[in-house]
Amino acid sequence: MSTFKAIVIRKGEGGQTAGLADFDESELMEGDVTLRVEWSTINYKDGLAVTGKAPVVRRFPMIAGIDGAGTVETSSHPDWKPGDRVVLNGWGCGETHLGSFAEKARVKGDWLVPLPPGMEARDAMAIGTAGYTAMLAVLALERHGLTPDRGPVVVTGAAGGVGSVAISILAKLGWHVIASTGRPEEADYLKELGAAEVIARQELSGPPKPLAKERWAAGIDSVGSTTLANVLSMTRYHGAVAACGLAGGMDLPSSVAPFILRGVSLLGVDSVMCPQHLRREAWRRLDSDLDRRKLAKMTEEIGLDGVLDAGRRIVEGQVRGRIVVKIA
C-alpha cells in the first residue's frame, strides 16, 4: 500500500504531538468513499486540535482537518462515482475519524455533499466549516421569520471566519450589519465586507444585565459566555440570536428575562452532525449569496507545512478571515 503526506497527531507519555508525516494508506479508517483531497482549511477547532489546547481529538493517531474538498477516487456508495467533485464538513473528522489535512481521506458517502457547480474546490474551502456554519445561522434566523426590515443584526467575533462570512452574506441580503470585534484595527476590513457599524468587543464583555436597551433584531454569535448573554439582553422584542461558537467560553451567565419578557429566541446552530437536507441548502445558498470577491479578500493560502503555525495563530486570535490549505 502507498503512503501519503498528512498532519498526524499522536499521543505518548510526554503528551500530544502533531507534525507533517507519511501515513500509510492501509491505516485509513473504514468508509465507502476514498477521496483525493485537494484543498482543506483551518477552523478554530482545527487550531485547538493541532495545538492540544482543548481535548478535541478522541482517538490516536489522528489526521487533523475537519474539512476537505476534492475528487472521489474510489466508491462503493450508490451516490458517488470516481471523478465526482465533493465537499466534506464535520461528522467527527479530525476528532474521531481521520480528517482532511492529508492527500487522501476515506469516509462515509453519506457525509459528502456535491461541490456546487459554480464553485471551485478552493472556494469551498475558503468557506469551510466556518462559512458553512455562518450560512446555517443565517438560515436559522430566516426560518424564525426575521428579515432586514426588522432592524439591525449584530455579528460577534466579527473578524474571525464565521463572522467574516456572516457579515458578507448578511450585507448582500440587505441587512444593516453591526460587527463586534476586539480588534479595532480591523474596522476597515469589516466595512469592506459589508459591516455598516463596527463596535468594540468591550461593549458586550461587561457583566450582563437581565435586560438592557434594545439594539438589534437579530444576532449571530460565535463567542458564547458573557458576550452572548449581553447580546441576548440587548435583542429587540421577538428577535432571535443564532449561537454557533464558544471562543469566549461555554458558560452562559444570562437570565430568563430576554425570553419571557421580550420573547427573544436563542437558536442553536450545529454544523458537525447537521442533516443532509440542511447541508445541501446551505451550500446552495453559499453558491448564490456569498460575494466571491469578498471571499477572496478574507482568504489567505498556505500548504500542509504551514498548518501547525496557522493552528497556533487562530487559537491566539491572530487570524483574520479564512485560511485555505493547498493539499495537492
BELCOR-V644774 format. One record per residue. RES is the residue in one letter. SS is DSSP state (helix for helix, strand for strand, loop for the rest). PHI is phi in whole degrees, 0 to 359 (NA if undefined). Layout:
# BELCOR-V644774
{{RES	SS	PHI} {RES	SS	PHI}}
This chain:
# BELCOR-V644774
{{M	loop	NA} {S	loop	274} {T	strand	249} {F	strand	214} {K	strand	280} {A	strand	202} {I	strand	272} {V	strand	250} {I	strand	255} {R	strand	235} {K	strand	230} {G	strand	228} {E	loop	297} {G	loop	274} {G	strand	109} {Q	strand	272} {T	strand	230} {A	strand	221} {G	strand	189} {L	strand	282} {A	strand	212} {D	strand	277} {F	strand	235} {D	strand	278} {E	helix	302} {S	helix	293} {E	helix	267} {L	loop	296} {M	loop	281} {E	loop	295} {G	loop	177} {D	loop	259} {V	strand	223} {T	strand	251} {L	strand	251} {R	strand	264} {V	strand	285} {E	strand	251} {W	strand	219} {S	strand	222} {T	strand	203} {I	loop	258} {N	loop	253} {Y	helix	303} {K	helix	294} {D	helix	298} {G	helix	299} {L	helix	299} {A	helix	293} {V	helix	284} {T	helix	270} {G	loop	74} {K	loop	290} {A	loop	212} {P	loop	282} {V	loop	286} {V	loop	281} {R	loop	248} {R	loop	216} {F	loop	225} {P	loop	291} {M	strand	232} {I	strand	273} {A	loop	286} {G	loop	115} {I	loop	286} {D	strand	243} {G	strand	206} {A	strand	218} {G	strand	175} {T	strand	237} {V	strand	293} {E	strand	265} {T	strand	220} {S	strand	204} {S	loop	246} {H	loop	273} {P	loop	296} {D	loop	272} {W	loop	228} {K	loop	225} {P	loop	307} {G	loop	99} {D	loop	295} {R	strand	262} {V	strand	222} {V	strand	234} {L	strand	236} {N	strand	225} {G	loop	77} {W	loop	59} {G	loop	86} {C	strand	297} {G	loop	81} {E	loop	238} {T	loop	244} {H	strand	235} {L	loop	305} {G	loop	263} {S	loop	246} {F	loop	278} {A	strand	198} {E	loop	284} {K	strand	220} {A	strand	214} {R	strand	239} {V	strand	219} {K	loop	279} {G	helix	299} {D	helix	293} {W	helix	275} {L	strand	270} {V	strand	234} {P	strand	291} {L	loop	298} {P	loop	307} {P	loop	300} {G	loop	266} {M	loop	233} {E	loop	273} {A	helix	301} {R	helix	297} {D	helix	299} {A	helix	299} {M	helix	276} {A	helix	297} {I	helix	283} {G	helix	58} {T	helix	299} {A	helix	300} {G	helix	288} {Y	helix	296} {T	helix	295} {A	helix	302} {M	helix	293} {L	helix	300} {A	helix	293} {V	helix	299} {L	helix	298} {A	helix	296} {L	helix	296} {E	helix	295} {R	helix	297} {H	loop	283} {G	loop	92} {L	loop	275} {T	loop	225} {P	helix	304} {D	helix	287} {R	helix	280} {G	loop	136} {P	loop	291} {V	strand	236} {V	strand	259} {V	strand	236} {T	loop	267} {G	loop	55} {A	loop	297} {A	loop	275} {G	loop	281} {G	helix	295} {V	helix	299} {G	helix	298} {S	helix	299} {V	helix	291} {A	helix	301} {I	helix	300} {S	helix	299} {I	helix	294} {L	helix	299} {A	helix	297} {K	helix	295} {L	loop	279} {G	loop	101} {W	loop	283} {H	loop	275} {V	strand	261} {I	strand	254} {A	strand	260} {S	strand	256} {T	strand	214} {G	loop	267} {R	loop	240} {P	helix	301} {E	helix	293} {E	helix	266} {A	helix	301} {D	helix	296} {Y	helix	301} {L	helix	294} {K	helix	289} {E	helix	297} {L	helix	285} {G	loop	130} {A	loop	293} {A	loop	275} {E	strand	222} {V	strand	234} {I	strand	242} {A	strand	284} {R	helix	305} {Q	helix	300} {E	helix	295} {L	helix	241} {S	loop	251} {G	loop	281} {P	loop	303} {P	loop	287} {K	loop	276} {P	loop	304} {L	loop	221} {A	loop	242} {K	loop	301} {E	loop	291} {R	loop	235} {W	strand	216} {A	strand	271} {A	strand	207} {G	strand	206} {I	strand	236} {D	strand	240} {S	loop	245} {V	loop	255} {G	strand	78} {S	helix	51} {T	helix	299} {T	helix	300} {L	helix	296} {A	helix	300} {N	helix	293} {V	helix	301} {L	helix	298} {S	helix	292} {M	loop	255} {T	strand	278} {R	strand	292} {Y	strand	307} {H	strand	61} {G	strand	276} {A	strand	207} {V	strand	233} {A	strand	267} {A	strand	255} {C	loop	218} {G	loop	202} {L	loop	217} {A	loop	302} {G	loop	263} {G	strand	137} {M	loop	269} {D	loop	282} {L	loop	219} {P	loop	280} {S	loop	247} {S	loop	225} {V	loop	281} {A	helix	306} {P	helix	299} {F	helix	281} {I	helix	262} {L	helix	253} {R	loop	239} {G	loop	65} {V	loop	288} {S	strand	245} {L	strand	255} {L	strand	255} {G	strand	279} {V	loop	237} {D	loop	245} {S	loop	258} {V	loop	290} {M	loop	251} {C	loop	305} {P	loop	295} {Q	helix	303} {H	helix	296} {L	helix	285} {R	helix	300} {R	helix	294} {E	helix	297} {A	helix	299} {W	helix	289} {R	helix	297} {R	helix	290} {L	helix	298} {D	helix	296} {S	helix	258} {D	helix	251} {L	loop	246} {D	loop	292} {R	helix	294} {R	helix	293} {K	helix	290} {L	helix	300} {A	helix	298} {K	helix	294} {M	loop	264} {T	strand	244} {E	strand	241} {E	strand	238} {I	strand	225} {G	strand	258} {L	helix	303} {D	helix	289} {G	helix	259} {V	helix	296} {L	helix	296} {D	helix	294} {A	helix	295} {G	helix	298} {R	helix	296} {R	helix	295} {I	helix	290} {V	helix	292} {E	loop	275} {G	loop	74} {Q	loop	257} {V	loop	256} {R	loop	256} {G	loop	72} {R	strand	236} {I	strand	237} {V	strand	260} {V	strand	246} {K	strand	281} {I	loop	265} {A	loop	221}}
